[in-house]
Structures are given as C-alpha cells and as structure tokens.
C-alpha cells in the first residue's frame, strides 16, 4: 500500500489507480508532498467517482474544472495553472495511450524509453520523470531493464531522496531531512560564490 499522502483513503486511491498516482506526481510542486498526493482523491470526490478517468478530465469544460480545482480547500495553491496542467496531462494520456496510463510503461523496452515517455508528458521535466521512474520501480514493480540508471540518483537503493522513497512517516522525515540538507548546501554554495 502506498503511503504518499499520509491519508489512508487518498493513499488507497493512489494504490489502485495509476492515473491518480501520475496526477499526484504532477501536482507535487510548490506544495507539501502529502497535499499533492491527496489531490487526486479530492478531485475524484468532487467529480463524484472512485477513480480518475483521463477522458472525463480531458473533456471537462476548463472553467468548470478550474472551479472544481479552486473550491476550498483548493487542490493546489496555484489552481488556475495546475488545473490546466492536469487537463493537458490527461489529454496526452487519452491521445497517446487511449486513456490507459499504464500504456506509458507496459511496453517500454527499457528504463530509457520509459524516461523519455514520461519526460514528454505535459508538466514533466527530466527530474520529475526520473522521480516517477524511481517510484514505479521501487513501489509499483515496474522494472524494465535499466530503470535504476534512467532514474539517476533517485533510483539508488536505500536512498531517501524523493517521494519514490516514502513508504511510511519515518521515511517521509528522512526524505525531508535530505531535501533540507541539499537546500542548505545549495544556499551555502550560492553564498560562497556570491
């Protein structure tokens, strides 16, 4: 069972619905990880369903979808831009994978191809795609040849770098500590260079 939102119902949705997991990964920026990965459950509830449907979200009226997204509590701190990104992501899943998100990885020849497919999605740069490759490999059993290499440092075994390594509250704290240390080191480097 995934433990990314730290909420049993939201994590249960992520566990049974790969599209919800991909959507949570998209939302995971500029907000706490737990809120990002709880977002798909909030959307599903507001849409009156028990799982996300790529076609439904892709075809939803953009202003009505924004209203769902912005309803308090908002799904994301930047509802307008993120609602648009979620719809763009779901449109890509419909257009490229006939609405079945598992098509992204089901026939990927290797980790490099999986990384390329993820990086090509709206809202997914290289780093986000690498983290999702690591999440799929470490927690979902999606392990095409070379997946760890494609995930870069995020694929390292025993690491606590990202959401891919969060399996319980303790590992969440380890990931947070790693990120804080990395941020402090980057800031110290910037100050030293300046």
N, C-alpha and C positions, 0 to 999 in steps of 0.2 A: 504494500500500500504506500503510495506516495505521501509525503509529509511536507509539502512545499508552502501551503497557505497556513499551516498550523491550525486549520479548522477541519474537523472530520468530514462534514458534508461537502465542503469545497474540494478537499483532497480526494474524496470518493469520486467526484465528477472528473477530476484530472486523471484519476486512475483508470476509469472506464471509457473515457472519451479522449482519444489522441488529438482531436481538433481543439478541445478545451486546453490541453497541455500546450499546444503550439501557440494558441491565443494568449495564454498566460505568459509565455516566453516573450511574445511581442510586447505585452503590457509592462514587462519588467524593465522599466527605465524611469528614473527620476521619482520613484515612489518605493516604499519598502517592498521587498520581495513578497512578503506574505499578502499584502494588499493586491499586488499584481496577479498572483496566482489564485486569489479568491475572486478576482474579476470575472472569469468565465462563469462561475456559479451565480454571481449577481446577474449577469446577462441572461443566463438560462432561465432564472427565476422570473425576470422581467419580461422575457419572451414567452413565458408560460410553458416551458419544455424541460425535459430532464437531461438534455444534451444539446450541444450546439450543432446546427445544421448549416453547412457552408452556403448552400443555395439560398436558404431563408435570409441569412445575414447579407449575402452579396446583393440580393434583390430588394432588400428593405429600403424604403424611402429614406434617403440620407438625413433629412431633417428630423424625421420620426426616430431614426436610430440614434441621432445625436441627443434627442430628448430622453431616450431610454438610458443613454450613457451618462448624461448630466444629472439625471434625477438624483436627489440626495439620499444616501451618500453617493457621490459620483464614483463611477468605476475607476476613473483615473483623474489625477489633478489637472490634466490638460484634456478635458473631454472632447473638444472640437477636433483637435489634431489626431488624437488617439482613436476616436470613433471612425474617422476617415481611414486611418491606417488599418484598423480591424476589418473594415469593409473591403479595402483593397486586398488584404491578405486572403480573405475568404473568396473574393472574386478570382484571385490567382489559383486557389485550390480547386475552384469549380472549372476554370478554363484549362488548367494544366493537368489536373488529376481527376476530372469528372466528379468533383465534390468529395472524393475519398482521400483524406490527408495521408493515410498510410501508403498511398502510391508514391509519396516522396521517398520512402525508404524501402518499400517492399522489394523492389527490383534494382536497387542501387548496386552497381557492380563492385564498388569498394567505398571506403570512407571518403576518398577524394571526391567521388561523384556525389555522394550524399552531401558533403560540404558545399559543393558547387550549387546543387539544387536548393539548399537552404539559403545560401547567400544571395540567390537570385530572387528570393521572395521579397515583397514589399515590406520594409521595416526591419529587414535582417541584413546587417553588415557582417563582415567576416567574424568578428569577435562573438556576436550573438549566435551566429551559425555554429561556431566552434563549441560554444557552451551547450547548444542544443544537441549537437552530435554526442558530446560527452554525457549529457543527461539521458539520451536514448541508449547509449552503450552501457552506462553504469546502472541505470534503474529500469530500463524497459526491455533489455535483452536484444536490442537492435545493434548487432556487432558485425557489420560487413568487414572484410579484410581491410586493415589499415585504419580502422575508425579512431584508435587512440592517437595515431600520428596526425590524422586530419583534425582532431580536436585540439591539437597542440598541448600546452601545459594543462589545459582543462581535462584532458584525458588521463593524466597521471594517476596511477593507483595510489590510494592513501592520501591524496591531496584534499585540502579544504579551501578551494579557490572560488567556487561558484555554486549556483543553485544545483548543479549536477551532483554535488557532494552532500546536499542536505537530505538527511534521512530521519532526523529527529531534532528536538530542541537543542541538544548538546552540539550536534554537528552544525546547526544554524549559527550558534555562538562562535564556533571555530571559524566558519566562513566569514562572519562579521569581523572577527579579530584579524584575519588575514587581510581583508579589504581595508580595514583601518590602518594596518601597518603599511600596506602598499601605498595608500593615500599619503601617509605621513612621510614615507621615503620619497615619494614624488615631490611633495611640497618642499622637503629639505633640499632635494636636488635643484629645484627651481630657485630657491633662495640662495643656494651656493653659487649657482650660475649667474644670478642677477647681481 
